[in-house]
Amino acid sequence: MLRRVPVFRSVWSMLPGMLLALAAPLAMAQDAPPDQGKRVFDAWCGICHGLPNGASGGGTETLAALYRDTEIPAQLEDRANLTEELVVTLTREGRNTMPNFRKTEISDSELEALVAYLVGSNAE
């Protein structure tokens, strides 16, 4: 005979594991090396926004056409006008043909590192 386990009790029994799973990314974010933002960029953004050498997915070339008559560089790593809000919004929501990236692809801590890389390093 099958024994019924109350749903409430079974959910509470999973709580310690869920808390541990949530705490792990926080620990990793605190221990993240300073070059994590560059690694996130290379892994997720560089495929389209890498060097305009014909090997990228076209993001840099598209931005070059968009900013053709301006002083704004197409290469994201060369931009000085990127803001935290812009990087977060475009990363999470996408735009035109640029896909959005879920938290399972780029975690919040990785997104923070990416923002620090693109916004912080370009503020110099």
GIQUI-V193514 format. One record per pair of residues at least 24 apart in sequence whose C-alpha atoms are under 10 Angstrom apart, sorted by the first residue. I is the first residue (numbers start at 1). GAP is how many residues later the second one is. If there is no record, write none. Layout:
i = {I/I}
gap = {GAP/GAP}
This chain:
i = {25/25/25/25/26/26/28/28/29/29/29/29/29/29/30/32/32/32/33/34/34/34/35/35/35/35/36/36/36/36/36/36/36/36/37/37/37/37/37/37/37/37/37/37/38/38/38/38/38/38/38/39/39/39/39/40/40/40/40/40/40/40/40/41/41/41/41/41/41/41/41/41/42/43/44/44/44/44/45/45/45/45/46/46/46/48/49/49/49/49/50/50/50/50/51/51/51/59/59/76/76/76/77/77/77/77/77/78/78/78/79/79/79/79/79/80/80/80/80/80/80/80/81/81/81/81/82/82/82/82/82/82/83/83/83/83/83/83/83/84/84/84/84/84/84/84/84/85/85/86/86/87/87/87/87/87/87/87/88/88/88/91}
gap = {82/83/84/85/82/83/81/82/78/79/80/81/83/84/79/77/78/81/80/79/82/83/78/79/81/82/73/74/75/76/77/78/80/81/72/73/74/75/76/77/78/79/80/81/39/75/76/77/78/79/80/71/74/75/78/66/67/70/71/73/74/75/77/35/36/69/70/72/73/74/76/77/72/63/47/57/61/62/31/46/53/69/29/30/31/50/25/26/27/28/24/25/26/27/24/25/26/38/39/42/43/46/40/41/42/44/45/40/43/44/39/40/42/43/44/38/39/40/41/42/43/44/37/38/41/42/33/36/37/38/40/41/32/33/35/36/37/39/40/27/28/30/31/32/34/35/36/30/34/29/33/24/25/27/28/29/31/32/24/26/27/24}
